């Protein structure tokens, strides 16, 4: 039983790709990150140290899961057996590629298990909940306006709102015009319009391994409280399914009860909680 780490995406995909794709819901982050790197190159998430990857080989010689890291984002764990998580915690102190890791994103049980094996003081920095679409329900009451696909002419607004979303949500990394153009190429960004003006934005990732993830969802402060976010989320959820996703997912911040309530009313059901643990001291 062993971990293998590399900076070579192709090697990771060849070794861990089938195991990761076999659990597209829990592994949604690993799948979308690897897809973005394959399409837009190693700087897809901004300048900085090269991304790196790892996979766990079990006693029977089969790969049982993986991890990805695109600094400055945390090391992100997918579905892994407990023995792999404990071994990863030990490797954080010995493996050269992991020497700069100061934060880990994982399902709550795995995050706590890894943190215990890390050998460093740590604290919880963020708690999120993964939802999957059970049965899509129309917003009630229905908001005024309608959804439309975003087009290249919307890029300045899309970039402005993405920057605002990242700043407000505390999301690492700079907004990327290349990432937005990629979303536009498959119809992955929708705008909600009211009285002829865009008032809310939502996107979805390209379906990978039968799953797509909704996000970001953003409404400017002056437009909130009128149901526009619910309207555009409903529309983008349907668009993700129409694009081929059998599983439509999204993450919410557990500290935001308003957004959690909106998504439940649209037919999303909780799957699991994830936490980000950060080394301190």
C-alpha positions as CSV (number, residue, x, y, z in Angstrom):
1,X,0.0,0.0,0.0
2,X,1.5,3.3,-1.0
3,X,1.1,6.8,-2.2
4,X,2.6,8.0,-5.5
5,X,3.0,11.7,-6.2
6,X,3.7,13.5,-9.4
7,X,3.6,16.9,-11.2
8,X,2.7,15.1,-14.4
9,X,-1.1,15.4,-15.2
10,X,-1.0,12.7,-17.8
11,X,0.6,10.1,-15.4
12,X,-2.0,11.0,-12.8
13,X,-4.9,10.6,-15.3
14,X,-3.6,7.3,-16.5
15,X,-3.2,5.9,-13.0
16,X,-6.0,7.4,-11.0
17,X,-8.5,8.5,-13.7
18,X,-10.7,5.4,-13.7
19,X,-10.9,5.2,-9.9
20,X,-11.7,8.9,-9.6
21,X,-14.3,8.9,-12.3
22,X,-16.0,5.9,-10.7
23,X,-17.2,8.2,-7.9
24,X,-18.1,11.4,-9.8
25,X,-20.1,13.0,-6.9
26,X,-17.6,12.9,-4.1
27,X,-14.8,13.4,-6.6
28,X,-16.4,16.3,-8.4
29,X,-13.6,18.8,-7.4
30,X,-10.8,16.4,-8.6
31,X,-12.6,15.8,-11.9
32,X,-13.2,19.5,-12.7
33,X,-9.7,20.6,-11.7
34,X,-8.0,17.9,-13.8
35,X,-10.3,18.9,-16.8
36,X,-9.4,22.6,-16.4
37,X,-5.7,21.8,-16.3
38,X,-5.9,19.5,-19.3
39,X,-7.8,22.2,-21.3
40,X,-6.1,25.4,-20.2
41,X,-2.7,24.3,-19.0
42,X,-0.9,24.2,-15.7
43,X,-1.6,27.9,-15.0
44,X,-5.3,27.5,-15.4
45,X,-5.9,28.5,-11.8
46,X,-3.3,31.4,-11.8
47,X,0.4,31.8,-11.7
48,X,2.4,30.1,-9.0
49,X,3.9,26.7,-8.2
50,X,3.1,23.8,-10.5
51,X,0.0,21.7,-9.7
52,X,0.7,18.2,-8.3
53,X,-1.3,15.0,-7.9
54,X,-1.3,11.8,-6.0
55,X,-2.9,8.4,-6.0
56,X,-3.2,5.6,-3.5
57,X,-2.5,2.0,-4.4
58,X,-4.1,-0.6,-2.1
59,X,-2.8,-3.9,-1.0
60,X,-4.4,-5.6,-4.0
61,X,-2.5,-3.4,-6.4
62,X,-5.5,-1.4,-7.5
63,X,-5.7,2.4,-7.3
64,X,-8.4,3.4,-4.7
65,X,-8.5,7.2,-5.0
66,X,-6.5,10.4,-5.5
67,X,-5.6,14.0,-4.5
68,X,-5.0,17.2,-6.5
69,X,-3.4,20.5,-5.5
70,X,-3.2,23.7,-7.5
71,X,-1.3,26.2,-5.3
72,X,-2.4,28.4,-3.6
73,X,-5.5,26.3,-3.2
74,X,-5.6,23.5,-0.6
75,X,-4.6,19.9,-1.2
76,X,-8.0,18.4,-2.2
77,X,-8.9,14.8,-1.3
78,X,-11.4,12.7,-3.1
79,X,-13.0,9.5,-1.9
80,X,-10.2,7.5,0.0
81,X,-10.1,4.6,2.4
82,X,-9.0,5.4,6.0
83,X,-5.6,3.8,5.7
84,X,-4.8,6.0,2.7
85,X,-5.8,9.1,4.7
86,X,-3.6,8.2,7.6
87,X,-0.7,7.5,5.3
88,X,-1.3,10.8,3.6
89,X,-1.1,12.7,6.9
90,X,2.3,11.1,7.6
91,X,3.5,11.9,4.0
92,X,2.7,15.6,4.6
93,X,5.8,15.8,6.7
94,X,8.1,13.7,4.5
95,X,7.1,13.9,0.8
96,X,9.0,16.8,-1.0
97,X,6.1,17.6,-3.3
98,X,3.9,18.1,-0.3
99,X,6.3,20.3,1.6
100,X,4.4,23.5,0.9
101,X,1.0,22.2,1.8
102,X,-0.6,24.3,4.6
103,X,-4.3,23.5,4.0
104,X,-6.4,20.5,3.1
105,X,-9.9,20.2,1.7
106,X,-11.7,16.9,2.4
107,X,-14.9,15.3,3.6
108,X,-15.3,16.0,7.3
109,X,-14.3,12.5,8.6
110,X,-11.3,12.3,6.3
111,X,-10.2,15.8,7.2
112,X,-10.3,15.1,10.9
113,X,-8.5,11.8,10.4
114,X,-5.8,13.4,8.3
115,X,-5.4,16.3,10.7
116,X,-4.8,13.9,13.5
117,X,-2.0,12.2,11.5
118,X,-0.5,15.5,10.3
119,X,1.5,16.1,13.4
120,X,0.9,19.9,13.3
121,X,-1.6,22.1,15.1
122,X,-4.5,22.9,12.9
123,X,-7.9,24.7,12.8
124,X,-11.0,24.6,10.6
125,X,-11.0,27.5,8.1
126,X,-14.2,26.7,6.2
127,X,-17.1,24.3,6.2
128,X,-19.1,23.6,3.0
129,X,-21.9,21.2,2.1
130,X,-22.2,19.3,-1.2
131,X,-25.7,19.0,-2.6
132,X,-27.0,17.0,-5.5
133,X,-30.2,17.7,-7.5
134,X,-32.9,15.3,-6.6
135,X,-35.8,16.7,-8.5
136,X,-35.8,20.2,-10.0
137,X,-38.5,22.4,-8.6
138,X,-39.5,25.8,-10.0
139,X,-39.0,28.8,-7.7
140,X,-42.1,29.7,-5.8
141,X,-42.9,32.5,-6.1
142,X,-41.5,32.8,-9.6
143,X,-39.1,35.8,-10.0
144,X,-39.7,38.4,-12.6
145,X,-37.6,38.1,-15.7
146,X,-36.0,35.3,-17.7
147,X,-32.7,33.5,-18.2
148,X,-30.5,33.7,-21.3
149,X,-27.2,32.2,-22.3
150,X,-24.3,34.6,-21.8
151,X,-22.4,35.5,-24.9
152,X,-18.9,36.9,-25.6
153,X,-20.3,40.4,-25.6
154,X,-21.1,39.9,-21.9
155,X,-17.4,39.2,-21.0
156,X,-16.7,42.6,-19.3
157,X,-19.8,42.1,-17.0
158,X,-19.0,38.4,-16.4
159,X,-15.5,39.3,-15.4
160,X,-16.7,42.1,-13.1
161,X,-19.2,39.9,-11.4
162,X,-16.8,37.0,-11.0
163,X,-14.2,39.3,-9.4
164,X,-17.0,40.5,-7.0
165,X,-18.1,37.0,-6.3
166,X,-14.6,35.8,-5.4
167,X,-14.0,38.9,-3.2
168,X,-17.2,38.5,-1.3
169,X,-17.0,34.7,-1.0
170,X,-13.3,34.7,-0.1
171,X,-12.4,32.5,-3.0
172,X,-8.7,32.2,-3.7
173,X,-7.3,32.9,-7.2
174,X,-7.9,35.6,-9.7
175,X,-10.8,35.8,-12.0
176,X,-9.8,34.5,-15.5
177,X,-11.1,35.6,-18.8
178,X,-9.8,32.4,-20.3
179,X,-11.9,30.4,-17.9
180,X,-15.0,32.5,-18.7
181,X,-14.4,32.0,-22.4
182,X,-14.1,28.3,-21.9
183,X,-17.5,28.3,-20.1
184,X,-19.0,30.3,-22.9
185,X,-17.8,27.8,-25.4
186,X,-20.2,25.1,-24.1
187,X,-23.0,27.5,-22.9
188,X,-21.9,27.1,-19.3
189,X,-22.9,30.7,-18.1
190,X,-26.4,32.0,-17.8
191,X,-27.7,35.5,-16.9
192,X,-31.0,36.4,-15.4
193,X,-32.5,39.5,-17.0
194,X,-35.2,41.8,-15.6
195,X,-36.5,44.8,-17.4
196,X,-33.9,44.3,-20.1
197,X,-30.9,44.3,-17.7
198,X,-28.8,41.4,-16.4
199,X,-29.4,41.1,-12.6
200,X,-27.9,37.7,-11.7
201,X,-25.4,35.1,-12.9
202,X,-24.9,31.4,-12.6
203,X,-22.6,28.9,-14.3
204,X,-22.0,25.2,-14.5
205,X,-19.0,23.0,-15.2
206,X,-18.7,20.9,-18.3
207,X,-20.2,17.5,-17.5
208,X,-17.4,15.1,-16.6
209,X,-18.0,11.5,-15.7
210,X,-21.8,12.1,-15.8
211,X,-21.6,15.0,-13.3
212,X,-21.7,18.8,-13.5
213,X,-21.4,21.4,-10.7
214,X,-23.3,24.6,-10.5
215,X,-21.3,27.7,-9.6
216,X,-20.7,30.5,-9.2
217,X,-24.1,32.0,-8.4
218,X,-23.9,35.8,-7.9
219,X,-26.4,38.6,-7.6
220,X,-25.1,42.2,-7.1
221,X,-26.1,43.6,-3.7
222,X,-28.6,46.1,-5.1
223,X,-30.5,43.3,-6.9
224,X,-30.8,40.8,-4.0
225,X,-34.0,39.8,-2.2
226,X,-36.1,39.5,-5.3
227,X,-35.6,35.8,-6.2
228,X,-33.3,36.4,-9.1
229,X,-30.6,34.0,-7.7
230,X,-33.3,31.3,-7.4
231,X,-34.4,31.9,-11.0
232,X,-31.0,31.7,-12.5
233,X,-30.0,28.7,-10.4
234,X,-33.2,26.9,-11.6
235,X,-32.3,27.7,-15.2
236,X,-28.7,26.7,-14.9
237,X,-29.6,23.4,-13.2
238,X,-31.8,22.5,-16.1
239,X,-29.1,23.6,-18.6
240,X,-26.6,21.3,-16.9
241,X,-28.9,18.4,-17.3
242,X,-29.6,19.3,-20.9
243,X,-25.9,19.3,-21.5
244,X,-25.7,15.7,-20.4
245,X,-25.2,15.7,-16.7
246,X,-27.0,12.9,-14.8
247,X,-25.7,14.3,-11.5
248,X,-26.0,18.1,-11.0
249,X,-24.1,19.2,-7.9
250,X,-23.3,22.4,-6.0
251,X,-21.4,23.5,-2.9
252,X,-22.7,25.9,-0.3
253,X,-21.1,27.7,2.6
254,X,-22.6,26.2,5.8
255,X,-22.3,29.7,7.3
256,X,-24.9,31.0,4.8
257,X,-28.3,29.6,5.8
258,X,-30.0,31.7,3.1
259,X,-28.3,30.1,0.1
260,X,-28.7,26.6,1.7
261,X,-32.5,27.2,2.0
262,X,-32.8,28.4,-1.6
263,X,-31.1,25.3,-3.0
264,X,-33.2,23.0,-0.9
265,X,-36.4,24.7,-2.2
266,X,-35.2,24.1,-5.8
267,X,-34.9,20.3,-5.2
268,X,-31.3,19.9,-4.0
269,X,-30.5,17.4,-1.3
270,X,-27.4,17.3,1.0
271,X,-24.8,14.6,0.2
272,X,-21.9,15.3,2.5
273,X,-20.0,18.0,4.3
274,X,-16.4,19.1,3.5
275,X,-14.1,21.1,5.6
276,X,-10.8,23.0,5.0
277,X,-8.3,22.5,7.7
278,X,-5.3,24.8,8.0
279,X,-2.0,24.3,9.8
280,X,-1.3,27.0,12.4
281,X,1.8,27.9,14.3
